[in-house]
Amino acid sequence: MNKKPKFCECCGIKLSRKRYGNRLESTTAFKKRRFCTISCANTRKQKTKEAKQEQAKKIHSVPNSIEAENLAPLTYMLKVMNDPNEPDDRRDRMAIAAAKYVHCRAKGTRGKKDDLQEAAKKASTGRFSAGKPPKVVDIKGRFSES
């Protein structure tokens, strides 16, 4: 079995399984490990200013097709979703994003809150309904209406 030697991604030192007392590091942990030490793992290569600007352009750029067609966001999402040349994951994301604007609730359907309110009204009638308010008596013993 030919095993390729692993090297630290930061400093390039050849990696070997660590020893913990008499035990060796597990093979699965060794296969997942990419750095020789914690300090190597914590060091990250700093991007140059140009690389940062390039990445920002990629993230914030709007495809020329949108600018030329001047599409509304929902129309664009539907167009991407129906385009067979687009990657499947992108089409799926567009379908999920557009669904809440295209598929709304039908007019005749009732939701959970409506059903709960109806049940509360039924329960508050009959035996559990609100009682009559108390009669207010004047000091002289005459009834007064409120």
Summary of the structure (lengths in Angstrom):
residues: 146
radius of gyration: 34.9
end to end distance: 97.1
largest distance: 109.1
contacts: 222
relative contact order: 0.05
helix: 47%
strand: 7%
